[in-house]
């Protein structure tokens, strides 16, 4: 099982980016897929999670209304559309998977996820 992120980059405050995560090695859609981020010197924090294509989405309060997580199970892709970006969104962003089970109230706990991508850097200035 491999998760590979892409789409990071540098953007000005107020701008948008879309992160992508390619999932390979399994096609079971019964995984909770999450996006996490980690800024230098800080803990890795959950940003958003999704189960199925639209059977449940979850967001950190800090990104609600600005970020949208989505999934295309036919392409084994997970996306994070980020809008109205702020400097405090600057971090390495990681795609992660746990399952096969639904996301739960603990979706933001990194300890629940057993599979991780290598990360993609997002810098907002």
C-alpha positions in Angstrom: 0.0 0.0 0.0 1.4 3.4 -1.0 0.1 6.9 -0.6 1.7 9.6 -2.7 0.8 13.3 -2.3 1.3 16.1 -4.8 0.1 19.6 -5.4 1.9 21.5 -2.7 3.7 24.8 -3.4 4.0 28.4 -2.5 1.0 30.7 -2.6 0.1 34.1 -1.4 -2.4 34.6 1.5 -5.9 34.3 0.1 -4.9 32.0 -2.6 -5.9 28.4 -3.3 -4.2 25.0 -3.8 -5.5 21.5 -4.4 -3.6 18.6 -2.9 -3.9 15.1 -4.4 -3.2 11.7 -2.9 -2.8 8.7 -5.1 -3.7 5.4 -3.3 -2.1 2.3 -4.7 -1.8 -1.3 -3.6 -5.5 -1.7 -2.6 -8.8 -0.8 -4.0 -10.9 -1.3 -0.8 -12.9 1.8 -0.4 -13.7 1.0 3.2 -10.8 3.0 4.5 -11.0 6.3 6.4 -8.7 8.7 4.5 -7.2 11.7 6.3 -5.2 14.7 5.6 -2.8 15.9 8.3 -0.3 18.7 8.5 2.8 19.4 10.5 4.6 22.7 10.9 8.1 22.9 12.2 8.3 22.4 15.9 4.6 21.5 16.1 2.6 18.3 16.5 1.1 16.7 13.4 -2.6 17.6 13.4 -5.6 16.3 11.6 -7.0 18.6 9.0 -9.8 16.6 7.3 -11.0 13.1 6.8 -13.4 11.2 4.6 -15.1 7.8 4.4 -16.3 6.4 1.0 -16.9 9.1 -1.6 -19.2 11.1 0.5 -20.4 9.0 3.4 -18.9 11.3 6.0 -16.5 14.2 6.0 -14.7 15.7 9.0 -12.8 18.9 9.4 -10.7 20.7 12.0 -12.3 23.9 13.2 -9.3 25.9 11.9 -10.1 24.9 8.3 -13.9 24.6 8.2 -15.4 26.6 5.4 -12.0 27.0 3.7 -10.9 23.4 2.9 -12.8 20.6 1.2 -11.9 17.0 1.2 -13.1 14.7 -1.5 -12.4 11.3 -2.9 -12.7 9.6 -6.3 -12.9 5.9 -5.6 -12.8 5.1 -9.4 -9.4 6.7 -9.6 -8.2 5.8 -6.1 -7.6 9.5 -5.4 -8.2 11.7 -2.4 -8.1 15.5 -2.7 -7.9 18.5 -0.4 -9.1 21.7 -1.9 -7.7 24.6 0.1 -9.0 28.1 -0.3 -8.6 31.4 1.5 -5.2 30.2 2.6 -3.5 31.9 5.5 0.2 32.0 6.6 -0.7 29.7 9.5 -1.7 27.0 7.0 2.0 26.7 6.1 3.1 23.1 6.8 4.0 19.7 5.4 0.7 18.0 4.4 0.3 14.3 4.7 -2.2 11.8 3.3 -3.0 8.9 5.6 -5.3 5.9 5.7 -6.9 3.8 8.5 -9.2 0.8 8.1 -10.9 -0.9 6.7 -13.5 0.9 8.9 -15.3 4.1 9.0 -13.9 7.3 10.3 -14.8 7.9 13.9 -14.9 10.8 16.4 -11.1 10.1 16.7 -10.5 10.8 13.0 -7.9 13.5 13.9 -5.7 11.2 16.0 -2.6 10.4 14.0 -2.2 7.2 16.1 -5.3 5.7 14.4 -3.6 5.8 11.0 -1.3 3.0 9.8 -0.4 4.2 6.4 1.2 7.5 5.5 2.5 9.3 2.4 5.8 11.2 2.3 4.2 14.6 2.4 3.9 17.7 0.3 5.0 21.2 1.4 2.5 24.1 1.4 3.9 27.6 2.1 1.6 30.6 2.4 3.1 34.0 2.5 
